Amino acid sequence: MAASGCSRRAHPFRADRWRSAMRKLFALIAIVLAIAAAGIAGIMAGRSDMPLPGWLPGAKVPIARAGAEPTGTGPVIYYRHPDGLAAFSAVPTKTGAGKAYLPVRASQDVQFEKPPASADQPATTDAKRIKFYRNPMGLPDTSPTPKKDSMGMDYLPVYDGEEEDGSTVKVSAGKLQKAGVRSELVALAPLGMPVRALGTIQLDERRVSVVALRFEGFVEAVENVTTGSTVRKGQPLMRVYGPALSSAAAEYVSVLNGRADGPIPAQGLKGARRRLENLAVPDAALSAIERMREVPVAIAWPAPQDGVILERTAVNGMRAAPGDVLFRIADTLLIWAQIDLAERDLDMVAVGQEVTVAPRGMRGKSFVGKIALVYPQINKETRTGRIRVELDNPEGVLKPDMYVEAQIATGTNKPVLSVADSAVIDSGQRQIVLIDKGEGRFEPRQVKLGRHGAGRVEIMEGLAADDRVVVSANFLIDAESNLKAALQGLDSGEKQP
C-alpha cells in the first residue's frame, strides 16, 4: 500500500517533465521553419531584385532601378494611352479594352524648350551667345539677365546675329510643336472658282408658235393629233371653213378664169391673190386653187413648224373667232436653262462661258452648254440676276419647268499667286499673313486679296513665289507673343514718309 501511494505521488512530476520537453521541441521546430523561410526569401530576392524584409539580417534600403519612371509632380495637364500609343485626352477616359488613361503631370510633360538660366548662372547656347533679354510684349525694355514682366511673362532672349527687327515675332520651337504650326510655299497655279446655282428649264421663245385663224370660221374636222404629239412642218392639223375665206377664194377663181373678151389683168390677179394671203391661206391651198380653178369647201390647215403639240383647243365642228389659239407647238431640240445667280457672282460670268447643268430628277446625267445671255435686270426681292444657257436636247429628255443645278466654270487658266484661306488673318480693315522666316521667326505682312475659290485666295500684292506662309495655328502665334507690337511697328513703318 505504501509503495502504491509513492507511485501515485511521483506521477505528476513525470507529467511536468513531459510538457517541458514538448515545449522545447515546438520552439526548435519554429526556429527551423523561420530559418528556412528566411533562406527562401533571400533566394527569391536575389533572383528578382526584391528588397529583403527589414527584420532579416543584411536587409538594405530598396534602390530604384535605372529607367524606372519617376513620380510626377504638379497638376495633371492631360492623360495618355496606357499602352504608350500616340493617343491623348484632356479628360479622364478609357481605352476600348477598358484600361484607364494614365495622368501626365506638369513635370512629366515632354519639354522642347531649354530651361531658362538662373541669375547666378549665365545662359549660354552651343552656337550662339545671349546678348540680352527683351520684353515679351514688344515694349522698348531690355534686361541683361533673365527676368519677368509685370504680368509674370518671361523676357525673351536675343542671341548674337539675330536681327533686331520690331516686326518679327519670335516663338520657341516647343510652343510651335505644341500648337501644331504648319506653313507652306505660296503657290503659282491657275485658280478655279466654280459658281453653283439653281435654275429651271424653259422653252426657247424663238421656237414656239401658235395656230390661229385671221377670219371667223369653223373647224370642220381635226386630224389625229393630240397634246404631246410630234408633228412635222406642213403636216395637216385640221380642215377649216369660213365665209370670208370662201368669198376671197371665189374672187380669185373668177379672176383666174377671166373674161371671154380679153386677157386677165395682172393687177387684178395680184390683188385677188393678196386677199387670200392676208387671210393666211397656206401656200398648198393657193396652189390647189390655181390648179383646179375651183372654190374649195374647206381648206386643210397645216402645222407651221416641226415640234411637239403643247396645247390643242380645236375640236370638230367648233366655231373659231379670229385670233383664237387652236394649237400651240414648240420645237424642243434646243432648250433654255435659266439660272438665278447671287448678285455678288454676276461679275464673274460672261457670255460664252461653259456651264454644266444637272437636272435634279435625272441622277447621274448632266448637260453642257454655254451662256447665251446675261439678263440686264436684277430681281429686287431676291437680289439675284439671271443668265440664259442654251442646251441641245435631241432626245427630248429636258422638259420645261424641270429644276436643275448649274455649275459655272469661272476664273482663268493663267497662273496666279494664291494661298490657303486659313493663311489670311482678316481684321475687316486689312488682311495679314505670317511669313515663316525659319528658326521660329515670323513676320506679319499686309497683303491685297483677289478672287476666292476652291479653298484658296489670290494674292494681288504683298507676297512673292518663294515666300513661305503659315497656314495652320496662325492665330496662336498672334496670341503667343508680340504680334500686336509687331503690327504696331508695321503701322509706324507705314506712317513714315
Secondary structure, DSSP 8 states (H G I E B T S, - for coil): -HHHHHHHHHHHHHHHHHHHHHHHHHHHHHHHHHHHHHHHHHHHHHHHT----TTSTT-------TT------S-EEEEE-TT--S-EESS--B-TTS-B-EEEEGGGS---S-----TTS--B-SS-BEEEEE-TT--S-EESS--B-TTS-B-EEEETT----TT-EE--HHHHHHHT-EEEE-EEEEEE--EEEEEEEEE-GGGEEEE--SS-EEEEEE-S--TT-EE-TT-EEEEEE-HHHHHHHHHHHHHHH--TTS---HHHHHHHHHHHHHTT--HHHHHHHHHH-S--SSEEEE-SSSEEEEEE---TT-EE-TT---EEEE--SEEEEEEEEEGGGGGG--TT-EEEEEETTSTT--EEEEEEEEEEEEETTTTEEEEEEEEE-TT----TT-EEEEEE--EEEEEEEEEEGGG-EE-SS-EEEEEEEETTEEEEEEEEEEEEETTEEEEEES--TT-EEEEESHHHHHHHTTHHHHHHHHHHHHH--
